[in-house]
Amino acid sequence: MSSAYLLLSHGSRDRRPEIAMQQLARLVCQQLSSEHLVGIAALEMSPQPLHEQIQQFAKNAFGDCPQSQNENRLKIVPLFLLPGVHVMTDIPAEVALAQQATGQDTIVELQPYLGSHPNLEKLLAKQIAAIKAEAWILLAHGSRRPGSQKTVEAMAASLGAVTAYWAGPPSLESRVKELVTAGYREIAILQYFLFAGGITDAIATSIEDLKLQFSAVNFQLAEPLGASAELAELIWDLTQR
C-alpha cells in the first residue's frame, strides 16, 4: 500500500503559519520511511480550493498511473483545535469532492482533527509547569457551532484553568476582571492556538492594554503550541487511527 499524508491548516495571509506548517511537515516526515510523502494544504487563503489542492497533491504523490497491485491511500489530517464548522462541515465536503475526482485508484481518508488527541493537554501542562502564576486562562479562538467548545472547557478544568475565547464570550478581558476581583495578582494566559500570526499579535496587544488597566497585576503570556517534535508525534499518531 502506498500512503501519503496531507496536513491541513486554516490558512492565513500572514506568512508565519505557512512557514511553521512547512517545519511541522518536515518533523512529521522524520516519523516516516523515505517512500512516504507529507504535504501541507490550507482550507482558506489559498489560490486553489481545498479539493483541488488534495487532487494535485495526490497526483504528485502517486502519479497518473493507477497501482495495479497496491492501493494508494491519502490521509488528510486537519490541524484544527476545535470541532467547529470547518472541521465538521467544510472539510468533509471538500474531501468528498476530492475523492470523487481522484476515483477508485486513491482512497482519500479524513483523519481525526488535532484537538481531539487526548495527549494535546500534556503540551499545555508543560507550559503551566514552566511559568509561575496564581491563575491561568486558557484562551481559544471559539466557534459558532453549538457544543464545539466542550473539549476546551474539559481541558481547562483538567489543567486548573478558566476559559476565554477570542471570537466569543467569555472574553479575555471579562475573565481577567473576574480573576482580579477574586484577588489574583499573578495571571498567565495559555494561547490555545497552533502558531504565531495575526491573532496572536492582537492578543499580545490586548495584554499590553490589560497591563495598563490593571497595573497591580503581573500578566504572563505563553507562546502558542508551535511546530515541535512533540506535536509532530501527536499528528503522526492521528494518521495511524
N, C-alpha and C positions, 0 to 999 in steps of 0.2 A: 504494500500500500504506500503510495506517495502522499505525503502530508505537507501542508504549508499553513502558515499562521498569519493572520492579519489583525493587528492591534488597532482598535477603533477609538478615536477620541472625539470630542465635540467639535473641535476646530476653532480657530481664533485668528483675528487679524494680526495679533501680536506674534512675533516670530519665536518667542521663548518657549511656548508649549510645543511647537513643532520640533525644535531642537531637542527638547527633553524627550519627546516621543522617539526620536531617532536614537538617542542614547539608550532609552529603555529597550528598544528593539534589539540593539546590539547586546545588551545584557541578557535578554531572553535567548538570543542566538547561542550564547555560551552554554545554555542548558541543552542544546540540541547537537546531534551529529551533523556532519557537513552537508548531507544531502537535503536537509530541511531548509526551508526559507521562512523568513519573518519579515513582514512589511507593515506599513502604517497607512491608515486612511482616516478621513475626517467626515463627520456627518454634515457639517456646515462649513461655510467659508472656504469651500474648495471649488475649483473650476468645473469639476465633474460631480454629478450626483453620486451618492454612495454606491448604488448598484452598478454604475459604470466603473467606479474605482475597483470594486470587487471583481468585475469581469476582467478588467485589464490586469489586475494582479494575478488572477487565475491563469490568464494567458501567458504571462511572464513566468509564472512558476511551473506550469505544466506543459506549455507549448500548445500548438494547434492540433497535434495528433492525439487521439484517444489512446488510453492504455489498454492493450488487448488482454492482459492478464491481471494487472493491478488497477485498482480504482484510485482515482485522485480524490483527496479529501482536503477541503479548505475550511479551517476553523476560524471563525470570527470571534474575537474577544473584546466586548465593549468595556473600555476603561472609564466607566461611569460609576459614581459612588452612590447614587440614589435610584430606585426603581420608578423614575418619573415617566413622563410621556415619551421621551426619546427612547428609553430602554424598552418600555412595554408596548409601544405602538410604532413609532417611526422606524426604528432599526429593524424589527422583524419584517416590516413591509418592504424595506429596501433589500433585505436578504432574500426574501421570496422572489422579488423581481430578478435579482442576480441568479438565483437558482434556475428560474425559467430560461434565462438567456444562455447559461452555461450548459444546460441539458444534462443528460444522464452520465456523461463522462466525468463530471466533477460533482461531488457531494459537498454542498455548502452548509456547514453546521454552525449554528449560533450558540456560543458557549455562555455560561452564567456571567453576569456583569460583575465587575471587580468588587463593588461594595458588598456583594453577597458572601465574600470569602470570610470565614469566621476568624482567621488569623490577622485580618487587617487591623483589628483592635490592638494587637500587640505592637504594631509600629507606632500607634499613638501613645501607648503606655510607656514606650521607651522615651518619648518626648517629655511626658509628665515626670518621669524619673530624673530627667536631666535638668529640669527647671524648678526652682523653689517658688512656691506660691501657696496662698491660703485657699484660693478658689479658682476653679477652672471653667472656662466657657468653651464648648465645642461648637465652632462656627461653621455651618454648612451653607451650601447655596440655597437649598429649598426647592420645592416643586409644587406646581398647581395640582398635581394628580393626588386625589384623596388617598391617604394611607401610606404615601411614599416615604414619609419621614419616620415611620415606626422603627426602622433599623437604626437610624441616627439616635433616636430617643433611647433605645435599648442600649446602644453603645455608650452613650453619655452616662446613663445610670450605672453601667458596669465600671466605668472609669472614674466615677465620683464627680462628674461634671454636670453642668446645666447646658442646655442647647440654646443656640440663637441662629437666625437664618438671614442671609444677605438679601434674599428676594422675597421675604415674607415675615410675618410675626412668629415668635417674638424677635425683635430686632436686637442687634448688639448693644445699642445704647440703652434700651429698656432693661436688658439683662444686667448691664453694668450698674444702672441705677438701683436695681433690686439688691445686688450684692453690696453696694456701698451703704445702702440703708440698713442692711443686716450687719454692718460693721466690718466688712472685709476691706483690707487696705493693700493686699498683695493679690492681684488678679492676673491670671495668664489666659491667653486665648490660643486655642488649638485651631489651626486652619484646616478644615476638612476639605481640602482641595488638592488636586493632583500636582499641579505645577504653578510656578510663579507666572503672573500675567496681569492683564488689566484689572481684574477683580482684586487680586492680592495687593496691587498698588493702591487701589481705592480703600481697601481695608486698612493698610498702613497709614494712609492719610486720616482715616476716621479715628484711628488710635491716637494720633497726634492731637486731634480735636478733643478727644476724651481726656487726655492728659491735661489740657488747659481747663476743661470743665471740672475735673476732679483732681486738683493739684496735690491733694494729700495721699492719693492712691498711686502705687507703683504698678504700672502695666508692663507685661511681657508678652511678646507676640512670637509664637512658634512658627517655624517655616512650614510651608505645605509639604506634602509627602515627598515629592521629588523622585527623580529616576535613581533607583538604588538596586543593589543586588537582592536585597530582601523583598522589594516589591516585585522584581522580575521573577523571583521564586514563586510568589503567590500567583502571578499571571500564568506561569508555566503549569502550576497545579490546576488552574482552571481549565487549561487546554486538555487535561487528561481526564476530565469528568465526562 
